[in-house]
Amino acid sequence: MRLLLHDTGHNARTAWALTLLQDRVIEGIVLSAFDTPRTPLRRHWPASRVVEALQRAGGEVLLDVGTHAVTLPTTNRLDAYDTWELWPGARGDLGSAAGRQAHAERVVARQQDLGLAPIAPTVGIRDPLGPEAQTALDLLDRAQALDPAAIALVIGRPECWAAGLRLDDFVGQLVQREPQRVFLGVLRGSLDYPVSGVVAAEVEGICRTTQSLSLRSQVGVLQADFCGLPAVAAGATDLGTGWYLRQRLLAPDAFRTNTGTRRNSSRITHQGLMAVMKRREAEALLRRDAAMSSRLVPGRLPPDNTLWRHHLERLRAIAVAVGSAGGLTDRVDYLSAAYDTATVDFARARGLLGHLEFDESQWILPYRSGLADFALAEGL
Amino acid sequence: MNQADIDEAVRVLGVTSVIPLGRGGQKLVAGANLSSDSVVLKLVEIAGPHATVTLARAKREVDLLGRVRHPNVVGLRSPLVEIGSPPRLVAWLEERLDGQDLGVGFGRRWSWAETRSLVGDVLEGLDALHSEKVVHRDLSPGNIRHTSGGRFVIMDPGIARWIEESSLTGAFDPGTPGYMSPEHVVDGVHPTAASDLFCLGILAYQALSMAQPIPFTGDRVDYADRLRGTQAESVASVTTGLSSDQCAFVDRLLKRQVARRFITVDEARRALATL
């Protein structure tokens, strides 16, 4: 199980990432063309310098060129993005074969120039058998033709992951491209965390897809945080996260000016709940039941200036525990049991505090249901 | 089909002793002699509203057979000849195989050793086709010959499709009901190499059990729904005497989800080698 840190626009992120790599909290970093410029931009280091520093620390470095983001109608945070010059023609022109080819060539070349394993460009998919899906496969084909080791990236909206047989049909087309590595992501409607409106079918779809792909490829879930744990149980070995919401989730607001850097700064990660809790609630729980608080965090409540690191350490602990629980059945059983325990603990915490801002209905139940449906369908 | 055109085709191809073997649609198949060789003469009438597609398909079949020379794929014995201008008839010669169609042998349960031989031979033939980036798309008992020497040979790639080229048949993906893959019946998806492997799984399943995994009962819509939405029961549930690994091999050929299936001949061949 490997934790991948997503990029931020913050200048200090390279130093933070180096510390996390050194301390083996993360194994790699996924730079974003929206956050790391190719050429010096204001006080930002150019990508080559960031890559060199991170690689020297032993971390895997990848670049997410964000084609799926730049093609969103609301995207306007383009300062860093435009330094990459990924579009010989009009930005976002994927309507013609020539446009797709030219973009794929730039995308692969930019990553190769940095000595990185290229991630193929893609677009967000709503219908797994619709035109967006065909564009995504076409872009993958072009990237693989340029570099057979190109990593496949599948970005689906929730309805894509919940599309059942149609999703399976798309995954069938994907596996026949035989990518050595695949990253999956969910394009959400907002950066709200916990994510609202998650349905079991979406979670089951990601689990089923992960399990299918993991038979031949290394699978990772990007910008997933706690939402990615079911995929880890299903066979994903890379989990993308961070401390800002836009590192943990993928949503259009992450690519708009002045909306994408919200941090869970006053929220404390509780590993046992697989959730973050307002500091005020966490302190109230500590006062009412110190033993329970200590078990769920676990340990003492961390001070605000270490919350970013605390979150990664706690996420890592549960993700590693799930990922190393054994075979598919063991991993699913482990996470199911953790969800069951968290559900009971949420109810108890709610009883102690009278009310919780968010509880198991947002943090646990959709994922537990999806995982249960997956287990049933797989005959586990 | 005009007799004068047939006679002209026979003359151009230089065959003698022509004896009709079967006729279907716009196609006539006959046994014949080419010098001392026994061959199959195939004649296709180029007429009607689909004449262009029919001609293209015939050319494609011959082109494919000319490129694929393999003991498990029927051999081509002549180039395609066109009679008339524009052509009213096309004809060519293929290797004449003795033995019988696979379907004739399905009246009894096969042993694992016999089934393994079928699967192994067809995999080799498919490998030759897939290496040319061609999908057979109609791997049914009528399109596989079991020769008296024990060899299984793939025949009639007439509806094969070049993987990287557009389909001559548009959205419609042909196949024989009872012997189709889920990809045959999904809009927006076309049969691939993995689909041929699914169809091979049907043949192996039927050989071992005398039953079809997803039987066709006369209703195409119902068949398509079951094919796409149902995972076939394990072959272990319909026959006895197989090891769990043998059952797992056949079951994997028949996985509804492409991603869970063998997707290349190589994958299947490696697994078969361990059994």
Interface residues (C-beta under 8 A of the other chain):
Chain A: L129 L165 D168 D169 V171 G172 Q173 L174 V175 Q176 E178 T209 S212 L213 L215
Chain B: E183 V186 D187 G188 V189 T192 A193 A194 R228 G229 R256 Q257 V258 A259 R260 I263 T264
